[in-house]
Amino acid sequence: MTTFLGLQTLDELTNYYYGRTPDEIMKAGYTTGDAGAYNPIFGAIAWANFNLEANLFAALPKFVWDYSGARIFTAKGDTLTDKGSSNNTAKGGNVEGGLIPDSVKPTIEEVQFKPKTLVYPFEVSELHEHLVEGSRDDLFGSLAHQRIYAADQFKENLNNMLTLDPAVLANEAADDLTLLDLESIPRIVSNDAEEDAVALGWNDAFDPWRGTASIDRDSATTYDSTVNSAGASLTTSDVITNSTFTDTLSDIRIAGGKEPNLLVGGQDTYSEVQKAYFNAVRIQNASEARSEFNVSVNGINTFDGQGVGLHISTVYGLPFIPTKDSPGSTSTNAGDLFILNTSADKMAPNKPLLGLQVLKPILYYEASKRQQGWPFIVDSFVDRALYEMLAETTCRNFKAQGKVINILKGN
């Protein structure tokens, strides 16, 4: 149980923690401009004034790596040949006492996944670490300090990988380097029509798992997801409407036979979706309006009135998860709206249709004076640490995924 020290002022707090009084910190008879007269005191922890959220990484289901690949149906086994002359129909209707038609089967494609090695290293010199722990100098940057920031930064980097838009890459060489990262959702949830419309100059920009898988969206529509535009075509932009959203849901259901369960988009995407539904609710019948109220902020009250505005948590029952990393976002366009299905694959129990397959979860490693053999284990007088993960983004049903692109930022 923590004992209350009874500290009432900053002077008392400073004296308790640093053993110095304000008079000792600010020397009498000197100005703050005199060298050595003023000894500023800083906190050891640094504030991270950045948004390090990783919502898409957090929202995707994670499952254990067992197989480095999957089989995907690329064509239905739904057409029977006629065993004789009008013996049976293509769908299976058979003449009474007739011959049994030849067997049929779907076409199966093997898709290989390769785990990606994902790392975030950091370090501090032996001298710095000893000064942090064994002196009264005010320092920042020990492994303990960095460990907290690095954990959030590593997850943000993973989120950046998942939201990478191939359209922002300058050339194929730049795209090739990104193959070391987690496969991105914009590349997985795509189709040949989008690849043609974007026209980046190389034909495999929207082929996921390039180098290991044999997915080529130029050859057929086998691996196509649903990609609709808020504009009249895949090359034009417009504000998103309820009609665009419901039409896309319909297209996904028809193509994949499944109901999506997750919406993901940028904060600007979230804003545009709010606008699409705001007009429908902002004018209320006066008799139905809730009672007036006010809000207090640091003891200051607002005028009495009614709240306005709309926060969306779901659209047609689908949860909307906003993320700051927004593929497709430009000065004029909001980020793409992804309509995903991360539910379990009935063909592969305990595996989601879309998710992160993990061979090795995020682990923390440290080579420091706290470890036997330091400092020779790292061949220098430093304390080093890193976060590491072995994983890859996988998808077992492209048809169950979709997105809306070219969402114009409205007023």
N, C-alpha and C positions, 0 to 999 in steps of 0.2 A: 504494500500500500504506500502510495506517495504521500509524503508529509508536506503540508503547505508551509512554505518558508516565511510567509508574512512579508514578502518584499512588496513595497508600495510604489517605489519610484524607479526610474531608469538608473539613477545614481546608485541605488542600493543593488540593483540587478547587476550593473557593471562591476561593482566592488565584489559581489559574491562570486561571479564567474572568473574575473580576471585579477582579482586581488589588487585593484587599483582604484583610486578615487578620481573623480573628474579633475581635481586640481593637479594630480600627477599626470593625467593624460594631456591636459592643456596647461602648459607651464605658465605661471604667473609672470607678467611683465614682457611676454613675447607675443608676437602676432602669428597667425596661422601661416603667414608667408615665410616666416623664418625657418630655415632648414633645421630639422631635428626637433623643433618645438612642439609640433603637433603629431601625435601618433594615432592615426585613425584605426578603428577597430572594425573588422569585418566579420561576418559570419562565415564559417567554414563551408557551408553548403551554398552552392550557386543556384539561382532560380533559372529554370528553363522557360524562357518566354516564347515557346514555340508550341504549335499544335502537333502532338506526337501520336494522335489517335490512330488506331489500326482496325477500323470497324469491319472491313470486308474480311480481313484475316481472321478476326474473331468470330464472324458470323458463319463462315464456312465450316461444315462438319469435318472433324479429323478422325481418321481411322487407321488401324495398324497395317503396315506394309506386309503383305504375304506373297502376292504374285506381282511380277514386274511386267504386267501386261493384261490385256482383256480381249475377249472376243466380242465383236459388235456385228449385229445383223445389218447387212447392207442392202438386202433385198428380201422381200417376203417370199415364202414358199406357198403361194396362194393360187397357183394356176395348174390344174391337172390337164394332162393330154388325153385325148379321146382314145380309149383302148381299142376301139373298133370303129364301126360306122354308126355314129349316133349312139354309142354305148354309154357315154357319160358326158356331162357338161364340164366346162372348165372349173366350175366352183364345187363340183362333187355330186351333183345329181346323177343317179345311176339307174339304168333300165332294169326292170324287174328280172331277176335271175341272170343279170349281165355279168360281164367280166369285171374283176377288180382292177381299177386303174393303176398305172405305175406310180410308185411312191414319189413324193415331192419333199423338198427341204429348202429352208432359207439359205441365202448366200451369207457366208460368215467371213469377216475380215479380222485378222489378228493385228492388234495395236499394242506396241511396246511402250512402256513408260520407264524412264530411268531416274532414280533418285538424284536430286540436286544437293550439292554440298553448299550450305548457307552459313556464313560466318560473320561475326562482328568482333574484331580484336581491339584491345586497348592496353595501355601500360603506364607505368610511372617509374621514375628512376629510384634506385636504392636510397640515394641521399634525400630525395624529396619525401619518400615514404617514411624514412626515419625522422625527418624534421616534423612531419605531420603528427607522428605518434610520440616523439620524445622531446619536442621543444615547445616553447610558448610562442613561437612564430605563428602568425596567422597565415595558413596556407589552404589552398583548395587543390584537389586533384588526386587524392589517395585512391587506391583501388576501391575502397569502401564508398567513397564519394562517386566515383565514376560508374560503379556497378549499377546504381539505381538509374542513372540517366541512360546507360548503355542498354539496359533491358528494354526500356521504352523505344529507344532509337532503333534497335534491332527489329522489333515488331513493326515499326513504321516502315523500315526498309522492305520488309516482307510484303507489307500492304502496297508499297510502291510497285513491287514486282507484279503483284496480282492485278493491278490497275493499269499497267503499261499499255499504251495505245500504239500499235505498230505504225500508225499513220504519222506519228511525230518523229520517227527515225529518219535520218538523212539518206541512208542507203542500205544496201543489203549487208555490207560489212558491219555496220552498226547493229543491224538486226541479228546477225550471227553471234555477236558478243552477248546479246541478251539471252541466248539459249542456255547460258550458265545459270540464269535465274529461274525462279518458279515460272511455269507457263502462265501467261496472263489470261484473265477472263475475257477481255476484248478479242483476243485471238481465238479462244475456244468458242465463244458465242459469236459466230460470224457465218458467212456463206460466200459462195462464189460471186454472187451479184454485188456484194459489198466490196470484195476484192477488186472486181472490175471497175466499180464506180470510183473507188479511191485512187486506183491506177498509180501505184507507188513506183513502178518501173521494174519490179521483180515479182514473179508469179507465185511466190510461196509466202508472202507476207502474212497471210491469214490462214496458214496451215499449221496447226498446233503440233508440238513435239517434233519439230523438224530435226532431222538427223537420226532419230530413233524410230519414229512411227512412219507408216506409209500412207499418211492422209494427204490426199491431193484434191483440193476442192475445185481445181480446174477440170478434172476428168469427169466429174458427175456431181449430182446434187445429193449424193449419198450422205455426206457429212454436214449438210447445211442445217444451221439453226435458223430461226425466224428473225429476220432483220427488217424492220419497217422504219420509215422516215416520217418525222412530223411534217415534212414538206410533201410536195406532190411527187417527188422521186427521191432516189437515194443520193442525189447530188444537190437537192434544194432543201432549204430550212423553213420552218414555220413554228409558231407556238404550239405546244402540245395541247390536245383537246381530249375530252372524255371519249370521243369517237375513236381517235387514234389508239387510245389505251385499250378500249374494249375490243377493237378489231384485232389488235396484236394478241390479246389474250385468246381470242377465238382462233387465230391462225396457229398459235402454239398448241392449243387443245387438239385441233384437227391434225396437225403434223405429228405430235408426240403422243396423243391419247392420254395425256396426263395434265393435272392441274398444278400450275406453278405454286410455290410456297414462300417466295422471298423476292422482295424488290430492293435493289441497291442502286444508288445514284449519288452524284456529288451534292454538296450543299446547295449549289446553284440549281441543280436538277430538282431537289426537294422544294426549292422556292417556286419553280415554274409549275410543279404539280400542285402546290398549294393554290397558286393563282387560278389554275384550271377549275378548281372546285370552290373557290372562295365566294364567287358571286351567288352561288346557289344557296348560301346560308347567311350571308351578312345582313340581309334585310329580314328582320323578324317581326312577326305580328306583335303589336304593342302589348296585347293581353297575355302573350306567352313569354314576354321578356322577363328575365329574372330581376330580382330586386336590385336597386342601385347599391353600390358599395364603394369603398375607397381602399387604397393600398398604402401602407406605411413603408417608407424607405429611410432607414436610419433615423426614425422618429419624425420624419416629415410626411404628412399625409397628402395624398392627391385630392382633387375635387371629387365629390360624389358623382358617380356616373356608372356606365355599363362597360364591360369589357368588349373589345372588338378584335377581330382577327381569327385565324384558324390554324391550329396545329394538327397536322395529319400524322397519325400513327399507323393506320392501315388504309389501303385502297382496295375496295371490294374484298375485304378480309385478308389481304396479303400485307404482312408487316413491311414497312419501308425503313430500311437502314441507311442513313446518310453517311457519306464518308468525304473527308476533305480532298482525297485523291480522286480526281474526276476525269476519267478518260473522255475525250471528245470536247472538253471545255475550251472555248476560245473567248476572245473579247466580245464576240456577238452571239455565240452559241453556248448553251448550258451543256453540262456533261450528259453522256448517254444514260438512259434508264434501262437497267438490266432486270429482266423478268426471269428468275431462275427457279430451277427445281432441284433442291438438295435432299429430297426424300430418299428413302431406301429403294434400292433396285430389287424388284421381286425375283429377278433372274440371279442375283448375287446377294444373298442375305448378308446383312450387316455392312453393306457397302452402299454409299450414297451415289445418286446419279451424277452429282458434281460435288467435289470436296477435295480435301488435302490428304493424300496418302502418306503416312509418316513412318519412315524406317527408324528414325532416331529423334525423339522429342528434343525440344530446346534444352540444352545442358550447359552448365557453367564450368569452365576449366580455369585453373589458376596455377601459375608457376611463380612462386614467390618465396620469401624467407620463411613463410609458414609451412613450406613444403620441404621435405628432406632432399638434400642435394643442391639446394639453391646456393649460389646463383649459376652454377655451372650447367644446370639443366637448360638454360636459355642462352648460354654463352655470352652473357653481358650482365652488368650490374643494374638490372632493372627487374621490377615486378611486372609480370605480364598476365593477362587474362583474356578470355574470349567466351562468347556465346556461339554455340554451333547447333545446327539442325540438319537432318537428312530427310528430305521430303520432296513431293512433287504434286502439282495440281492435276487431278484426273477427272475425266468425264466419260460416263458410260452411256449417255443418251444425248446426242446433240439436238435431236428433234424436240426434246422437252424444254429447251432453253430458248430465250429470245431477248431482243432488246429494241429500243426505240432510239434512233439517232437523229442528228440534225435538229435539235430542239432549240428554237430561237429564243433568246432572252427577251421577254416582254416588258412592258412598262409597268 
